[in-house]
Amino acid sequence: MTGPALAAASDSGLDAGVLPPGAISRFAQLNGIRLHYVVAGSGPPLVLLHGWPQTWAAWRGTMAALSDRFTLIAPDLRGLGLSERTVSGYDKRTIAEDIRALIDHEAGGRARVLGHDMGGKAAYVLAHRHPDRVSRLALVDCLLPGTENMDSLRGGAWHYGFHMAPDIPEMLTAGRERAYIREQIRAWSRRKDAVTEDAINEYARHYASPGGMRAGFNHYRALRDDAALAATFAGKRLTMPVLAIAGRYGVGSRLSDALKGEASSLTTVIVEESGHFVAEEAPDAFQRAVAQFMTA
């Protein structure tokens, strides 16, 4: 493993108070892009993949709670946070290759992997394409590629079509990035105050910087390609242990239902009184479930 560049918070674009105690901000050139990630703790490596509209900082509480048991590696997904914004490469096949390279670089080629939302989709693809890199897989309140209901007339979520439209969402959210991100987070939460205003400020300052919202929307624009890729996994098994953890008011049982046919060993946790942001809405239950699963 080559030594990654280390960065102080003030040098890397992070506010000094954002990093969890003892954590280090790092950059590395991986899979052709400059990827930013934060490392904390000691023990077996556990990679944490955030979703939209968040950054690595979504895992601050998780990292603080679990750093005595794991070496926690939390990247900013391609184009988000401080990771390089590229014109293309937001399909989950490419994102999974970014994370494979990170595991090779920082974790010795094999790690436990946990992903939420878009990060969960990437983790799922990674586990299928590179099962030798993933010892245990946890998916958090996400829908597998191709299982999303994008038809708002039939109970689907309206934001899919909006986010996937060319240029329109960038135009309509320009100058309103924080307000839009805040409303989306509040709408998807059961506990409306669980994701703090300070956390929203941290996410918004990155998404509001040049190209930030476009990169975020590009993760959605890749969903058709993601679904086509996932269709090629039909009949293939996930041989590593898999945890599906979801909020009752998030995706509920839809995630575990979708995994039943392909996960050889599946553990399901439905967190009551939680929406989409389980790690923030029910931190004790979330951290307990993750710690138990990842150390089994």
SETOR-628986 format. One record per residue (C-alpha): residue in one letter; x, y, z. Coordinates in Angstrom, 2 decimals, always signed. Layout:
N
<atom resn="A" u="X" v="Y" w="Z"/>
...
***
This chain:
296
<atom resn="M" u="+0.00" v="+0.00" w="+0.00"/>
<atom resn="T" u="+1.43" v="+3.39" w="-0.96"/>
<atom resn="G" u="+1.21" v="+6.20" w="+1.56"/>
<atom resn="P" u="-1.71" v="+8.55" w="+0.86"/>
<atom resn="A" u="-1.34" v="+12.27" w="+1.25"/>
<atom resn="L" u="-2.42" v="+13.50" w="+4.66"/>
<atom resn="A" u="-4.26" v="+16.79" w="+5.01"/>
<atom resn="A" u="-5.08" v="+18.95" w="+7.98"/>
<atom resn="A" u="-8.70" v="+20.09" w="+8.12"/>
<atom resn="S" u="-7.78" v="+23.66" w="+7.24"/>
<atom resn="D" u="-5.70" v="+22.52" w="+4.26"/>
<atom resn="S" u="-8.27" v="+20.11" w="+2.85"/>
<atom resn="G" u="-11.32" v="+22.36" w="+2.83"/>
<atom resn="L" u="-12.76" v="+20.81" w="+5.98"/>
<atom resn="D" u="-13.73" v="+22.91" w="+8.97"/>
<atom resn="A" u="-11.53" v="+21.90" w="+11.90"/>
<atom resn="G" u="-14.56" v="+20.92" w="+13.98"/>
<atom resn="V" u="-15.96" v="+18.52" w="+11.38"/>
<atom resn="L" u="-13.46" v="+15.69" w="+11.81"/>
<atom resn="P" u="-14.26" v="+13.16" w="+14.55"/>
<atom resn="P" u="-11.67" v="+12.94" w="+17.35"/>
<atom resn="G" u="-8.47" v="+11.33" w="+16.10"/>
<atom resn="A" u="-9.62" v="+11.24" w="+12.47"/>
<atom resn="I" u="-7.43" v="+12.13" w="+9.50"/>
<atom resn="S" u="-8.47" v="+13.63" w="+6.17"/>
<atom resn="R" u="-6.72" v="+12.04" w="+3.21"/>
<atom resn="F" u="-6.57" v="+12.29" w="-0.56"/>
<atom resn="A" u="-5.44" v="+9.66" w="-3.04"/>
<atom resn="Q" u="-5.37" v="+9.32" w="-6.81"/>
<atom resn="L" u="-7.56" v="+6.26" w="-7.38"/>
<atom resn="N" u="-9.29" v="+4.90" w="-10.47"/>
<atom resn="G" u="-8.25" v="+8.03" w="-12.33"/>
<atom resn="I" u="-9.70" v="+10.58" w="-9.90"/>
<atom resn="R" u="-8.60" v="+12.43" w="-6.77"/>
<atom resn="L" u="-10.66" v="+10.83" w="-4.04"/>
<atom resn="H" u="-11.09" v="+12.37" w="-0.59"/>
<atom resn="Y" u="-11.75" v="+10.21" w="+2.45"/>
<atom resn="V" u="-11.54" v="+10.32" w="+6.24"/>
<atom resn="V" u="-9.96" v="+7.59" w="+8.39"/>
<atom resn="A" u="-10.50" v="+7.03" w="+12.11"/>
<atom resn="G" u="-10.05" v="+4.30" w="+14.69"/>
<atom resn="S" u="-8.25" v="+0.96" w="+14.74"/>
<atom resn="G" u="-9.16" v="-2.63" w="+14.03"/>
<atom resn="P" u="-10.53" v="-4.38" w="+10.95"/>
<atom resn="P" u="-11.35" v="-1.98" w="+8.11"/>
<atom resn="L" u="-14.96" v="-0.87" w="+7.64"/>
<atom resn="V" u="-15.76" v="+1.33" w="+4.62"/>
<atom resn="L" u="-18.72" v="+3.71" w="+4.99"/>
<atom resn="L" u="-20.43" v="+5.01" w="+1.84"/>
<atom resn="H" u="-22.79" v="+7.98" w="+2.12"/>
<atom resn="G" u="-25.74" v="+8.92" w="-0.06"/>
<atom resn="W" u="-27.41" v="+12.01" w="-1.50"/>
<atom resn="P" u="-27.52" v="+14.83" w="-0.38"/>
<atom resn="Q" u="-24.72" v="+14.10" w="+2.06"/>
<atom resn="T" u="-20.94" v="+13.71" w="+2.22"/>
<atom resn="W" u="-18.57" v="+11.56" w="+4.27"/>
<atom resn="A" u="-19.61" v="+13.72" w="+7.27"/>
<atom resn="A" u="-22.89" v="+11.78" w="+7.49"/>
<atom resn="W" u="-20.83" v="+9.18" w="+9.36"/>
<atom resn="R" u="-19.33" v="+11.42" w="+12.03"/>
<atom resn="G" u="-21.45" v="+9.96" w="+14.83"/>
<atom resn="T" u="-20.95" v="+6.40" w="+13.62"/>
<atom resn="M" u="-17.19" v="+6.90" w="+13.40"/>
<atom resn="A" u="-16.99" v="+8.34" w="+16.90"/>
<atom resn="A" u="-19.01" v="+5.43" w="+18.30"/>
<atom resn="L" u="-17.26" v="+2.57" w="+16.50"/>
<atom resn="S" u="-13.66" v="+3.79" w="+16.26"/>
<atom resn="D" u="-12.62" v="+1.60" w="+19.19"/>
<atom resn="R" u="-13.56" v="-1.52" w="+17.18"/>
<atom resn="F" u="-12.87" v="-0.72" w="+13.54"/>
<atom resn="T" u="-10.65" v="+1.29" w="+11.24"/>
<atom resn="L" u="-13.38" v="+3.40" w="+9.65"/>
<atom resn="I" u="-12.82" v="+4.67" w="+6.11"/>
<atom resn="A" u="-15.40" v="+7.18" w="+4.89"/>
<atom resn="P" u="-14.92" v="+8.57" w="+1.37"/>
<atom resn="D" u="-16.71" v="+11.39" w="-0.38"/>
<atom resn="L" u="-18.28" v="+9.67" w="-3.39"/>
<atom resn="R" u="-17.08" v="+10.79" w="-6.80"/>
<atom resn="G" u="-18.06" v="+14.41" w="-7.49"/>
<atom resn="L" u="-19.29" v="+15.03" w="-3.95"/>
<atom resn="G" u="-17.69" v="+16.70" w="-0.95"/>
<atom resn="L" u="-13.99" v="+17.14" w="-1.67"/>
<atom resn="S" u="-13.66" v="+14.32" w="-4.20"/>
<atom resn="E" u="-12.95" v="+15.26" w="-7.79"/>
<atom resn="R" u="-15.89" v="+16.35" w="-9.91"/>
<atom resn="T" u="-15.76" v="+14.54" w="-13.20"/>
<atom resn="V" u="-17.87" v="+14.98" w="-16.32"/>
<atom resn="S" u="-18.88" v="+11.32" w="-16.33"/>
<atom resn="G" u="-18.49" v="+8.18" w="-14.24"/>
<atom resn="Y" u="-21.50" v="+8.47" w="-11.94"/>
<atom resn="D" u="-22.86" v="+5.04" w="-12.83"/>
<atom resn="K" u="-22.53" v="+2.65" w="-9.91"/>
<atom resn="R" u="-20.19" v="+0.35" w="-11.83"/>
<atom resn="T" u="-17.64" v="+3.18" w="-11.94"/>
<atom resn="I" u="-18.35" v="+4.28" w="-8.36"/>
<atom resn="A" u="-17.82" v="+0.67" w="-7.25"/>
<atom resn="E" u="-14.46" v="+0.68" w="-9.03"/>
<atom resn="D" u="-13.53" v="+3.85" w="-7.13"/>
<atom resn="I" u="-14.28" v="+2.03" w="-3.87"/>
<atom resn="R" u="-12.47" v="-1.14" w="-4.96"/>
<atom resn="A" u="-9.39" v="+0.97" w="-5.57"/>
<atom resn="L" u="-9.82" v="+2.61" w="-2.17"/>
<atom resn="I" u="-10.06" v="-0.80" w="-0.47"/>
<atom resn="D" u="-6.90" v="-1.92" w="-2.24"/>
<atom resn="H" u="-5.11" v="+1.29" w="-1.33"/>
<atom resn="E" u="-6.21" v="+1.80" w="+2.27"/>
<atom resn="A" u="-7.51" v="-1.56" w="+3.55"/>
<atom resn="G" u="-5.11" v="-4.12" w="+2.12"/>
<atom resn="G" u="-7.56" v="-5.41" w="-0.48"/>
<atom resn="R" u="-10.45" v="-6.58" w="+1.69"/>
<atom resn="A" u="-12.92" v="-4.79" w="+3.98"/>
<atom resn="R" u="-16.33" v="-4.76" w="+5.54"/>
<atom resn="V" u="-18.51" v="-2.38" w="+3.50"/>
<atom resn="L" u="-21.60" v="-0.41" w="+4.52"/>
<atom resn="G" u="-23.54" v="+1.86" w="+2.20"/>
<atom resn="H" u="-26.56" v="+4.13" w="+2.54"/>
<atom resn="D" u="-28.77" v="+5.44" w="-0.27"/>
<atom resn="M" u="-26.58" v="+5.97" w="-3.39"/>
<atom resn="G" u="-23.65" v="+4.56" w="-1.44"/>
<atom resn="G" u="-25.73" v="+1.44" w="-0.81"/>
<atom resn="K" u="-26.30" v="+0.97" w="-4.52"/>
<atom resn="A" u="-22.56" v="+1.27" w="-5.13"/>
<atom resn="A" u="-21.82" v="-1.17" w="-2.29"/>
<atom resn="Y" u="-24.26" v="-3.67" w="-3.78"/>
<atom resn="V" u="-22.59" v="-3.44" w="-7.19"/>
<atom resn="L" u="-19.14" v="-3.73" w="-5.60"/>
<atom resn="A" u="-20.16" v="-6.89" w="-3.73"/>
<atom resn="H" u="-21.39" v="-8.52" w="-6.94"/>
<atom resn="R" u="-18.46" v="-7.47" w="-9.09"/>
<atom resn="H" u="-15.68" v="-7.87" w="-6.53"/>
<atom resn="P" u="-16.85" v="-10.30" w="-3.84"/>
<atom resn="D" u="-13.23" v="-10.96" w="-2.89"/>
<atom resn="R" u="-12.97" v="-7.34" w="-1.65"/>
<atom resn="V" u="-16.06" v="-7.46" w="+0.58"/>
<atom resn="S" u="-16.02" v="-9.66" w="+3.68"/>
<atom resn="R" u="-19.36" v="-8.40" w="+5.02"/>
<atom resn="L" u="-21.94" v="-6.14" w="+3.37"/>
<atom resn="A" u="-24.44" v="-3.83" w="+5.06"/>
<atom resn="L" u="-27.01" v="-1.90" w="+3.01"/>
<atom resn="V" u="-28.83" v="+0.93" w="+4.76"/>
<atom resn="D" u="-32.24" v="+2.21" w="+3.64"/>
<atom resn="C" u="-31.57" v="+1.99" w="-0.06"/>
<atom resn="L" u="-33.30" v="+0.36" w="-2.99"/>
<atom resn="L" u="-31.37" v="-2.03" w="-5.19"/>
<atom resn="P" u="-30.70" v="-0.69" w="-8.69"/>
<atom resn="G" u="-33.69" v="-1.35" w="-10.88"/>
<atom resn="T" u="-36.18" v="-1.75" w="-8.00"/>
<atom resn="E" u="-36.89" v="+1.97" w="-7.56"/>
<atom resn="N" u="-40.43" v="+3.14" w="-8.20"/>
<atom resn="M" u="-39.98" v="+6.27" w="-10.28"/>
<atom resn="D" u="-43.64" v="+6.62" w="-11.30"/>
<atom resn="S" u="-45.18" v="+9.25" w="-9.04"/>
<atom resn="L" u="-48.65" v="+8.42" w="-10.40"/>
<atom resn="R" u="-48.28" v="+4.92" w="-8.93"/>
<atom resn="G" u="-46.85" v="+5.77" w="-5.54"/>
<atom resn="G" u="-43.30" v="+6.47" w="-6.66"/>
<atom resn="A" u="-41.14" v="+9.36" w="-5.51"/>
<atom resn="W" u="-41.38" v="+12.50" w="-7.66"/>
<atom resn="H" u="-37.78" v="+13.55" w="-7.13"/>
<atom resn="Y" u="-36.37" v="+10.82" w="-9.41"/>
<atom resn="G" u="-37.67" v="+12.43" w="-12.57"/>
<atom resn="F" u="-36.75" v="+15.91" w="-11.40"/>
<atom resn="H" u="-33.18" v="+14.96" w="-10.51"/>
<atom resn="M" u="-32.69" v="+13.02" w="-13.73"/>
<atom resn="A" u="-33.89" v="+15.81" w="-16.05"/>
<atom resn="P" u="-31.05" v="+17.44" w="-18.00"/>
<atom resn="D" u="-30.00" v="+20.85" w="-16.58"/>
<atom resn="I" u="-33.42" v="+21.75" w="-15.12"/>
<atom resn="P" u="-32.72" v="+20.84" w="-11.46"/>
<atom resn="E" u="-29.43" v="+22.75" w="-11.50"/>
<atom resn="M" u="-31.21" v="+25.83" w="-12.84"/>
<atom resn="L" u="-34.06" v="+25.69" w="-10.34"/>
<atom resn="T" u="-31.91" v="+25.01" w="-7.26"/>
<atom resn="A" u="-29.20" v="+27.59" w="-8.06"/>
<atom resn="G" u="-28.92" v="+29.93" w="-5.08"/>
<atom resn="R" u="-31.36" v="+27.72" w="-3.15"/>
<atom resn="E" u="-29.12" v="+24.71" w="-2.60"/>
<atom resn="R" u="-29.34" v="+24.71" w="+1.19"/>
<atom resn="A" u="-33.10" v="+25.20" w="+1.20"/>
<atom resn="Y" u="-33.61" v="+22.38" w="-1.27"/>
<atom resn="I" u="-31.30" v="+19.98" w="+0.54"/>
<atom resn="R" u="-32.91" v="+20.81" w="+3.87"/>
<atom resn="E" u="-36.43" v="+20.21" w="+2.59"/>
<atom resn="Q" u="-35.46" v="+16.89" w="+1.02"/>
<atom resn="I" u="-33.81" v="+15.70" w="+4.24"/>
<atom resn="R" u="-36.77" v="+16.78" w="+6.36"/>
<atom resn="A" u="-39.25" v="+15.15" w="+3.97"/>
<atom resn="W" u="-37.43" v="+11.80" w="+4.11"/>
<atom resn="S" u="-37.01" v="+11.83" w="+7.90"/>
<atom resn="R" u="-39.41" v="+10.50" w="+10.52"/>
<atom resn="R" u="-37.52" v="+12.43" w="+13.21"/>
<atom resn="K" u="-37.45" v="+15.82" w="+11.55"/>
<atom resn="D" u="-34.65" v="+17.25" w="+13.71"/>
<atom resn="A" u="-32.35" v="+14.21" w="+13.60"/>
<atom resn="V" u="-30.12" v="+15.62" w="+10.85"/>
<atom resn="T" u="-28.97" v="+18.84" w="+12.48"/>
<atom resn="E" u="-28.90" v="+22.29" w="+10.95"/>
<atom resn="D" u="-25.10" v="+22.25" w="+11.32"/>
<atom resn="A" u="-24.93" v="+19.01" w="+9.35"/>
<atom resn="I" u="-27.14" v="+20.49" w="+6.64"/>
<atom resn="N" u="-24.84" v="+23.51" w="+6.50"/>
<atom resn="E" u="-21.86" v="+21.20" w="+5.99"/>
<atom resn="Y" u="-23.54" v="+19.31" w="+3.15"/>
<atom resn="A" u="-24.93" v="+22.45" w="+1.52"/>
<atom resn="R" u="-21.61" v="+24.29" w="+1.39"/>
<atom resn="H" u="-20.17" v="+21.48" w="-0.73"/>
<atom resn="Y" u="-23.19" v="+20.98" w="-2.98"/>
<atom resn="A" u="-23.51" v="+24.75" w="-3.45"/>
<atom resn="S" u="-19.91" v="+25.06" w="-4.65"/>
<atom resn="P" u="-19.35" v="+25.05" w="-8.43"/>
<atom resn="G" u="-20.52" v="+21.82" w="-9.99"/>
<atom resn="G" u="-21.71" v="+20.33" w="-6.70"/>
<atom resn="M" u="-25.41" v="+20.04" w="-7.45"/>
<atom resn="R" u="-24.74" v="+18.77" w="-10.98"/>
<atom resn="A" u="-22.53" v="+15.99" w="-9.60"/>
<atom resn="G" u="-25.23" v="+15.03" w="-7.11"/>
<atom resn="F" u="-27.92" v="+14.93" w="-9.78"/>
<atom resn="N" u="-25.59" v="+12.91" w="-12.02"/>
<atom resn="H" u="-25.75" v="+10.07" w="-9.49"/>
<atom resn="Y" u="-29.49" v="+9.96" w="-10.25"/>
<atom resn="R" u="-29.03" v="+10.36" w="-14.00"/>
<atom resn="A" u="-27.04" v="+7.11" w="-13.97"/>
<atom resn="L" u="-29.90" v="+5.06" w="-12.53"/>
<atom resn="R" u="-31.00" v="+3.65" w="-15.89"/>
<atom resn="D" u="-27.50" v="+2.33" w="-16.51"/>
<atom resn="D" u="-27.39" v="+1.02" w="-12.94"/>
<atom resn="A" u="-30.62" v="-0.91" w="-13.48"/>
<atom resn="A" u="-29.26" v="-2.46" w="-16.69"/>
<atom resn="L" u="-26.11" v="-3.56" w="-14.87"/>
<atom resn="A" u="-28.07" v="-5.01" w="-11.94"/>
<atom resn="A" u="-30.16" v="-7.06" w="-14.38"/>
<atom resn="T" u="-26.98" v="-8.93" w="-15.31"/>
<atom resn="F" u="-26.68" v="-10.13" w="-11.69"/>
<atom resn="A" u="-29.86" v="-12.23" w="-12.02"/>
<atom resn="G" u="-29.27" v="-15.72" w="-10.66"/>
<atom resn="K" u="-25.98" v="-14.74" w="-9.00"/>
<atom resn="R" u="-25.55" v="-15.04" w="-5.24"/>
<atom resn="L" u="-24.03" v="-12.70" w="-2.70"/>
<atom resn="T" u="-21.96" v="-15.19" w="-0.76"/>
<atom resn="M" u="-20.78" v="-12.87" w="+2.01"/>
<atom resn="P" u="-23.04" v="-12.17" w="+5.02"/>
<atom resn="V" u="-25.44" v="-9.33" w="+4.24"/>
<atom resn="L" u="-27.24" v="-6.94" w="+6.60"/>
<atom resn="A" u="-30.30" v="-5.00" w="+5.39"/>
<atom resn="I" u="-31.12" v="-2.20" w="+7.81"/>
<atom resn="A" u="-33.93" v="+0.23" w="+7.07"/>
<atom resn="G" u="-36.29" v="+2.66" w="+8.68"/>
<atom resn="R" u="-39.91" v="+1.62" w="+9.06"/>
<atom resn="Y" u="-40.81" v="+4.97" w="+7.46"/>
<atom resn="G" u="-37.98" v="+4.71" w="+4.93"/>
<atom resn="V" u="-37.82" v="+1.77" w="+2.54"/>
<atom resn="G" u="-39.15" v="-0.57" w="+5.21"/>
<atom resn="S" u="-39.02" v="-4.21" w="+4.15"/>
<atom resn="R" u="-38.50" v="-3.51" w="+0.45"/>
<atom resn="L" u="-34.72" v="-3.77" w="+0.72"/>
<atom resn="S" u="-34.67" v="-7.11" w="+2.52"/>
<atom resn="D" u="-37.44" v="-8.47" w="+0.27"/>
<atom resn="A" u="-35.31" v="-7.68" w="-2.78"/>
<atom resn="L" u="-32.25" v="-9.36" w="-1.25"/>
<atom resn="K" u="-33.91" v="-12.60" w="-0.16"/>
<atom resn="G" u="-33.41" v="-14.26" w="-3.51"/>
<atom resn="E" u="-29.72" v="-13.57" w="-3.78"/>
<atom resn="A" u="-28.15" v="-13.21" w="-0.31"/>
<atom resn="S" u="-26.98" v="-16.57" w="+1.02"/>
<atom resn="S" u="-26.88" v="-15.21" w="+4.58"/>
<atom resn="L" u="-29.23" v="-12.28" w="+5.21"/>
<atom resn="T" u="-29.87" v="-10.40" w="+8.45"/>
<atom resn="T" u="-32.74" v="-7.91" w="+8.46"/>
<atom resn="V" u="-33.22" v="-5.01" w="+10.87"/>
<atom resn="I" u="-36.22" v="-2.68" w="+10.58"/>
<atom resn="V" u="-35.79" v="+0.34" w="+12.86"/>
<atom resn="E" u="-39.10" v="+1.61" w="+14.19"/>
<atom resn="E" u="-39.76" v="+5.36" w="+14.28"/>
<atom resn="S" u="-37.05" v="+6.01" w="+11.71"/>
<atom resn="G" u="-37.21" v="+7.28" w="+8.19"/>
<atom resn="H" u="-34.49" v="+7.29" w="+5.55"/>
<atom resn="F" u="-31.61" v="+8.60" w="+7.69"/>
<atom resn="V" u="-31.33" v="+5.68" w="+10.10"/>
<atom resn="A" u="-27.81" v="+6.48" w="+11.30"/>
<atom resn="E" u="-28.96" v="+9.90" w="+12.51"/>
<atom resn="E" u="-32.57" v="+9.16" w="+13.43"/>
<atom resn="A" u="-31.84" v="+6.08" w="+15.55"/>
<atom resn="P" u="-28.09" v="+6.19" w="+16.25"/>
<atom resn="D" u="-28.08" v="+3.79" w="+19.19"/>
<atom resn="A" u="-30.06" v="+1.10" w="+17.38"/>
<atom resn="F" u="-28.09" v="+1.65" w="+14.17"/>
<atom resn="Q" u="-24.67" v="+1.50" w="+15.80"/>
<atom resn="R" u="-25.64" v="-1.55" w="+17.85"/>
<atom resn="A" u="-26.88" v="-3.44" w="+14.79"/>
<atom resn="V" u="-23.82" v="-2.52" w="+12.72"/>
<atom resn="A" u="-21.34" v="-3.39" w="+15.49"/>
<atom resn="Q" u="-23.01" v="-6.74" w="+16.14"/>
<atom resn="F" u="-23.16" v="-7.67" w="+12.47"/>
<atom resn="M" u="-19.66" v="-6.51" w="+11.57"/>
<atom resn="T" u="-17.99" v="-8.30" w="+14.51"/>
<atom resn="A" u="-19.91" v="-11.60" w="+14.21"/>
***
